Amino acid sequence: MKLFLGNAAFAAGVVCLYSPGLIGLSPFSPNVFAAAASVAVGVVAVPSFVLMNRSLLAEKEPELVGADDGRADEKAAELLGRYVSSQALGGIAQSALSQIQRLESAESNFEKLVVRRFGAGTLSFRKFMGVMASASEALSKGMIRMANKMIIFDEAEYQKLASGEYLRDDIPDKIQEEKKRLYEKNLEDLRSILEKNEKVLLEVDHLMMELSDADYSGDDIEAAADQINELLRQLEYYK
Protein backbone atom coordinates (compact mmCIF):
# COMPACT_ATOMS: atom_id res chain seq x y z
CA MET A 1 0.00 0.00 0.00
CA LYS A 2 2.78 2.44 0.89
CA LEU A 3 4.61 1.53 -2.33
CA PHE A 4 1.49 2.13 -4.42
CA LEU A 5 0.57 5.40 -2.72
CA GLY A 6 4.14 6.67 -2.82
CA ASN A 7 4.51 6.05 -6.54
CA ALA A 8 1.05 7.44 -7.27
CA ALA A 9 1.89 10.65 -5.41
CA PHE A 10 5.23 10.90 -7.19
CA ALA A 11 3.57 10.43 -10.60
CA ALA A 12 0.89 13.00 -9.77
CA GLY A 13 3.56 15.51 -8.78
CA VAL A 14 5.47 14.99 -12.05
CA VAL A 15 2.26 15.36 -14.09
CA CYS A 16 1.43 18.62 -12.32
CA LEU A 17 4.90 19.99 -12.91
CA TYR A 18 5.14 19.13 -16.62
CA SER A 19 1.54 19.22 -17.77
CA PRO A 20 0.88 22.18 -20.15
CA GLY A 21 -2.49 22.72 -18.49
CA LEU A 22 -0.94 23.08 -15.04
CA ILE A 23 2.55 24.34 -14.15
CA GLY A 24 3.82 23.44 -17.60
CA LEU A 25 7.57 23.08 -17.08
CA SER A 26 9.41 22.32 -20.32
CA PRO A 27 13.08 22.34 -21.38
CA PHE A 28 11.92 24.00 -24.60
CA SER A 29 10.21 26.89 -22.84
CA PRO A 30 11.12 30.35 -24.24
CA ASN A 31 11.57 31.45 -20.63
CA VAL A 32 15.19 30.64 -19.69
CA PHE A 33 14.41 30.22 -15.99
CA ALA A 34 11.44 27.93 -16.66
CA ALA A 35 13.54 25.79 -19.03
CA ALA A 36 16.38 25.57 -16.51
CA ALA A 37 13.91 24.67 -13.73
CA SER A 38 12.40 21.87 -15.84
CA VAL A 39 15.85 20.35 -16.43
CA ALA A 40 16.82 20.67 -12.74
CA VAL A 41 13.57 19.05 -11.59
CA GLY A 42 14.07 16.22 -14.07
CA VAL A 43 17.63 15.58 -12.88
CA VAL A 44 16.54 15.50 -9.24
CA ALA A 45 13.40 13.46 -9.91
CA VAL A 46 15.20 10.35 -11.22
CA PRO A 47 17.43 9.63 -8.17
CA SER A 48 14.60 10.68 -5.85
CA PHE A 49 12.31 8.12 -7.49
CA VAL A 50 14.94 5.39 -7.09
CA LEU A 51 15.69 6.26 -3.46
CA MET A 52 12.01 6.47 -2.55
CA ASN A 53 11.26 3.02 -3.97
CA ARG A 54 14.36 1.50 -2.42
CA SER A 55 13.32 2.86 0.98
CA LEU A 56 9.73 1.66 0.61
CA LEU A 57 10.79 -1.81 -0.53
CA ALA A 58 13.31 -2.14 2.30
CA GLU A 59 10.82 -1.02 4.96
CA LYS A 60 9.17 -3.80 6.94
CA GLU A 61 7.39 -4.10 10.21
CA PRO A 62 9.68 -5.02 13.14
CA GLU A 63 9.30 -8.54 14.49
CA LEU A 64 9.52 -9.73 18.08
CA VAL A 65 12.94 -11.09 19.02
CA GLY A 66 13.14 -14.67 20.27
CA ALA A 67 15.68 -15.47 23.00
CA ASP A 68 16.71 -18.58 21.03
CA ASP A 69 17.42 -16.57 17.89
CA GLY A 70 21.10 -16.75 16.97
CA ARG A 71 21.09 -13.01 16.21
CA ALA A 72 18.90 -12.02 19.17
CA ASP A 73 21.38 -9.52 20.64
CA GLU A 74 22.01 -7.89 17.28
CA LYS A 75 18.31 -7.68 16.46
CA ALA A 76 17.52 -6.22 19.90
CA ALA A 77 20.15 -3.51 19.41
CA GLU A 78 18.78 -2.71 15.93
CA LEU A 79 15.26 -2.39 17.31
CA LEU A 80 16.38 -0.18 20.18
CA GLY A 81 18.10 2.05 17.64
CA ARG A 82 14.79 2.59 15.85
CA TYR A 83 13.28 4.22 18.93
CA VAL A 84 16.06 6.69 19.80
CA SER A 85 14.09 9.56 18.24
CA SER A 86 10.81 8.51 19.88
CA GLN A 87 9.29 11.09 22.20
CA ALA A 88 8.11 8.52 24.75
CA LEU A 89 10.77 5.82 24.33
CA GLY A 90 13.78 7.76 23.08
CA GLY A 91 15.50 8.31 26.41
CA ILE A 92 15.07 4.68 27.44
CA ALA A 93 16.29 3.40 24.08
CA GLN A 94 19.36 5.67 24.13
CA SER A 95 20.24 4.57 27.67
CA ALA A 96 19.85 0.91 26.71
CA LEU A 97 22.16 1.32 23.71
CA SER A 98 24.69 3.03 25.98
CA GLN A 99 24.51 0.02 28.32
CA ILE A 100 25.17 -2.32 25.40
CA GLN A 101 28.27 -0.34 24.44
CA ARG A 102 29.54 -0.35 28.01
CA LEU A 103 28.97 -4.09 28.29
CA GLU A 104 30.94 -4.69 25.09
CA SER A 105 33.78 -2.56 26.43
CA ALA A 106 33.75 -4.44 29.75
CA GLU A 107 33.78 -7.81 27.99
CA SER A 108 36.81 -6.82 25.91
CA ASN A 109 38.80 -5.81 29.01
CA PHE A 110 37.55 -8.32 31.56
CA GLU A 111 39.40 -11.36 30.19
CA LYS A 112 42.68 -9.42 30.06
CA LEU A 113 42.32 -8.48 33.72
CA VAL A 114 41.51 -12.05 34.77
CA VAL A 115 44.44 -13.48 32.80
CA ARG A 116 46.81 -10.94 34.31
CA ARG A 117 45.55 -11.66 37.82
CA PHE A 118 45.14 -15.46 37.77
CA GLY A 119 46.63 -16.72 34.52
CA ALA A 120 44.79 -18.30 31.59
CA GLY A 121 43.10 -21.67 32.00
CA THR A 122 43.22 -21.76 35.79
CA LEU A 123 40.24 -22.61 37.99
CA SER A 124 39.99 -18.97 39.05
CA PHE A 125 40.10 -17.91 35.39
CA ARG A 126 37.17 -20.18 34.53
CA LYS A 127 35.21 -19.06 37.59
CA PHE A 128 35.53 -15.34 36.88
CA MET A 129 34.91 -15.71 33.16
CA GLY A 130 31.75 -17.60 34.15
CA VAL A 131 30.69 -14.62 36.27
CA MET A 132 31.14 -12.30 33.30
CA ALA A 133 29.24 -14.68 31.01
CA SER A 134 26.33 -14.77 33.47
CA ALA A 135 26.26 -10.98 33.69
CA SER A 136 26.30 -10.69 29.89
CA GLU A 137 23.47 -13.20 29.59
CA ALA A 138 21.38 -11.28 32.12
CA LEU A 139 21.84 -8.01 30.26
CA SER A 140 21.12 -9.70 26.95
CA LYS A 141 17.81 -11.03 28.24
CA GLY A 142 16.96 -7.59 29.57
CA MET A 143 17.69 -5.93 26.22
CA ILE A 144 15.57 -8.47 24.35
CA ARG A 145 12.67 -7.85 26.73
CA MET A 146 13.01 -4.10 26.27
CA ALA A 147 13.09 -4.36 22.47
CA ASN A 148 9.97 -6.54 22.42
CA LYS A 149 8.12 -4.21 24.78
CA MET A 150 8.92 -1.25 22.52
CA ILE A 151 7.59 -3.05 19.44
CA ILE A 152 4.14 -3.42 20.98
CA PHE A 153 4.12 0.18 22.28
CA ASP A 154 1.88 2.28 20.01
CA GLU A 155 3.31 5.75 20.57
CA ALA A 156 0.61 7.58 18.60
CA GLU A 157 -2.07 5.95 20.73
CA TYR A 158 -0.14 6.68 23.92
CA GLN A 159 0.30 10.35 23.03
CA LYS A 160 -3.43 10.62 22.36
CA LEU A 161 -4.15 9.16 25.78
CA ALA A 162 -1.45 11.15 27.58
CA SER A 163 -2.62 14.46 26.08
CA GLY A 164 -6.25 13.89 27.11
CA GLU A 165 -7.41 13.95 23.50
CA TYR A 166 -9.40 10.79 24.18
CA LEU A 167 -11.81 12.82 26.30
CA ARG A 168 -13.27 14.34 23.13
CA ASP A 169 -14.14 11.12 21.29
CA ASP A 170 -17.04 8.68 21.70
CA ILE A 171 -15.11 5.75 23.20
CA PRO A 172 -15.90 5.38 26.92
CA ASP A 173 -13.31 7.26 28.96
CA LYS A 174 -13.09 4.49 31.54
CA ILE A 175 -11.82 2.02 28.93
CA GLN A 176 -9.29 4.46 27.54
CA GLU A 177 -8.02 5.38 30.99
CA GLU A 178 -7.43 1.70 31.66
CA LYS A 179 -5.53 1.50 28.37
CA LYS A 180 -3.46 4.51 29.44
CA ARG A 181 -2.51 2.71 32.66
CA LEU A 182 -1.34 -0.27 30.60
CA TYR A 183 0.94 1.97 28.55
CA GLU A 184 2.32 3.58 31.70
CA LYS A 185 2.91 0.11 33.19
CA ASN A 186 4.86 -0.80 30.05
CA LEU A 187 7.02 2.32 30.45
CA GLU A 188 7.53 1.50 34.13
CA ASP A 189 8.65 -2.04 33.22
CA LEU A 190 11.10 -0.68 30.66
CA ARG A 191 12.66 1.66 33.22
CA SER A 192 12.81 -1.19 35.74
CA ILE A 193 14.76 -3.40 33.31
CA LEU A 194 17.06 -0.48 32.56
CA GLU A 195 17.71 -0.01 36.28
CA LYS A 196 18.47 -3.69 36.85
CA ASN A 197 20.87 -3.75 33.92
CA GLU A 198 22.59 -0.69 35.38
CA LYS A 199 23.05 -2.45 38.71
CA VAL A 200 24.70 -5.40 36.96
CA LEU A 201 27.03 -3.09 35.06
CA LEU A 202 27.91 -1.27 38.28
CA GLU A 203 28.89 -4.53 39.98
CA VAL A 204 30.92 -5.59 36.94
CA ASP A 205 32.77 -2.26 37.06
CA HIS A 206 33.41 -2.82 40.78
CA LEU A 207 34.82 -6.29 40.13
CA MET A 208 37.02 -5.03 37.29
CA MET A 209 38.38 -2.28 39.53
CA GLU A 210 39.37 -4.84 42.16
CA LEU A 211 40.89 -7.15 39.56
CA SER A 212 43.03 -4.31 38.24
CA ASP A 213 44.28 -3.18 41.66
CA ALA A 214 46.99 -5.30 43.27
CA ASP A 215 46.06 -3.90 46.70
CA TYR A 216 42.79 -5.86 46.68
CA SER A 217 43.15 -9.33 48.14
CA GLY A 218 41.83 -12.53 46.62
CA ASP A 219 39.10 -12.56 49.26
CA ASP A 220 37.96 -9.07 48.22
CA ILE A 221 37.75 -10.16 44.59
CA GLU A 222 35.89 -13.33 45.50
CA ALA A 223 33.40 -11.28 47.52
CA ALA A 224 32.82 -8.94 44.56
CA ALA A 225 32.20 -11.91 42.26
CA ASP A 226 29.78 -13.46 44.77
CA GLN A 227 27.95 -10.15 44.99
CA ILE A 228 27.35 -10.19 41.23
CA ASN A 229 26.05 -13.76 41.37
CA GLU A 230 23.72 -12.86 44.23
CA LEU A 231 22.42 -9.84 42.31
CA LEU A 232 21.81 -11.95 39.22
CA ARG A 233 19.83 -14.47 41.25
CA GLN A 234 17.59 -11.65 42.46
CA LEU A 235 16.78 -10.30 39.02
CA GLU A 236 13.42 -11.48 37.78
CA TYR A 237 14.59 -11.83 34.19
CA TYR A 238 17.63 -13.95 35.10
CA LYS A 239 16.01 -17.38 35.12
N, C-alpha and C positions, 0 to 999 in steps of 0.2 A: 504494500500500500504506500509506504513512504517513497519507494523507488518510483512508482507510477506518478504520485502527486508531485514529486520533485522534478521529474522530467517534463510533466505537463506544465508546471509553472515556468520552467526554464524555456520551453517552447513558446508559451504564451508571451513571455517577456521579449523573446527574439522577434516574434511576429509584430508586436507593438512597436518595437524599435525600427524595424525595416519596412513595415507596411506603408505604402504610399498614402493610404487613407488615414494613417495615424501619425506617428512621429516622422516616418519617411526618411530614415537615414539611408544614404547611398554614396558609394565611393565616386559615383559620376555626378554628384551634385555640383551645380555651378558655384555654390557657396563653399569656399575653401575650408572653413572651420567645420561645416557639416560633413564634408567628404572625409576630412581627417578624423573626425569623431567616429564615423562609420567604420573606418579601417581599424581604429584603436579598439572599438567595442568588439569587432570581429576577432581580433588577435587575442583579446582577453577572454572571449567567450569560449573558445575551443579548450584551453587548459582548464577553465573553470568547470566546463561540462564534464571533462574526464575526472577531475578531482571530486566533484560532487557525486558522480556515480560510483567511484571507487569507495568513497566514504560510506555511501548508503549500502553498498553490497557487503562491505566489511562489518557493518554494524549488526550486532545481534544481542538478544536479551541475555543478561548474565545468568549463569546457572549456579545452583547451590553447590558448594564444595563438599565432597565426601572425604572423611578422614582417611579412608583407605586408598584414595587417589594418589598415584605416584607423584603427581605434581601439585599436591594439595597446598603446600606452603607457597609455591610460586603463584598459584591461582588466587589464594587468599590475599597476597600482597598486591596483585593486579587489581582485584576488586576493591581493596581499600584505597588504592590510588584513584579509582573512579570517583570517590566521594570526597576528595580533598576540598573541592570547591563548593560542596554542599553547605547550605546555611545551617541546617540542623546537625549534620553529621561530620562536617568538615574538620572541626577541632579534634574530634575523637579519632577520625581516620588519620589525620596528620600525626597525632601522638602515637598511634599504633604503628605507623610506618617508621617513626623515629625509634620505637622500641625494637623493631625488626633490625634496623641498622646497628643499634647498640648490641643486640644479641650476636649478630654476625661478627662484629668487632671483638666481642668477648670470646667467642668460639675460636677465632684465629689466634688469640693470645694465650688462651687458657692452657692449651696443650704445652706450649713452650715453657710456661711457668712450672707446670707439673713435672716436665722432664728435667728442668734445671734443679728442681727441689728434690725429686725422688729418683730420677733416672727412668728411662723408657723401659716398659715391659715389667716393671716391678708390681707387687701386689698393691702398693699405695698408688702407683700410676693408674692401675685399672680401676681402683676404687674411686679416685677423684674424677677420672674421665667419665665414670658412670654417673657421678653426681651432676656433671655438666650435661650429659646426655639426657638425664631426667628433667633438668631445668629447661633444656631446649624443647623437649617434647611437651612439657606443660605450656610453654609459651606458644608453641605451634598450635596446640589444641585451642588455646584462647583466641588466637588470631583467626582460626577457621570459624569459630563460633561467632566472632565479631563480624566477619565478612558475610556470613549467612544471615545474620540478623539485619545487616544493612540492606541486603537484597530485598527483603520482604518489607522494608520500611518505605512506605509511600509518602515522600516528602511533601508533594503537592497537597495531599489529603491532610497531612499533619499541620501544614501551615494554615489551611482553611479552618481546622479545628482550633489551633492555637490563637488565631486572630479573632475568633468569635464570629466569623462569617457564617458559620452553620446556624446561628440564631435567626438568620433571615430566610432560611429555606423551609420546606414543608416536612422534612424528615424530623421525627420526634427528637427533641433536644436531649432527652434522657439517654437515648440510644447513642447519640453522637458524643455525649459526654463520657459514656462508658468506653467508646472507641478511643477518645482522647486519652483516657487513663491507660489504655493498653499501649498506645504509642509512648507515653511517658515512662511506662514500665520497661519498654524496650530500650529506651535511652538510658534508664537507670541501670539496666543489666549490662549495657555496653560499657558504661563508666566503671561498673564494678569489675568487669573482666580486665579493663585497662589498669585499674588499681592493683589487682592481684598480680598481673604481669609485672607491674612496676616493683612490687615487693620482691618478686623472684629476682629481678635484675639487680636490685639493691643488695640482696644477699650474695649474689654472684660477684658483684663488685667488691663486697667485703671480703669474700674468700680469696679473690685474686690479689687484693691488697696484702693479705696475710701471707699468701704464697710468695709474693715478691719481696717480702721484708724478712731478712734473716733473723731479726730480733724476735719474731713470733715463733713460739715453740711448736713442736709437733702436736701437742695437746690442744693448743689454741686453734690450729688449722683443722684438726679433727672436729673440734667443737663447732667451728664455722660450717663445716660440711654437714654435720648432723643437724644444724639449724636449718639449712636449706632443705634437707630431706623431710624434716618435721613440717616445714612450711608447705612443701609440696603435698604432703599427706592431708593437710587441712584444706587445700583448695578443692572446691567442688568439681572443677572440670578436670582434675588430675585423678582419673580413675582407670 
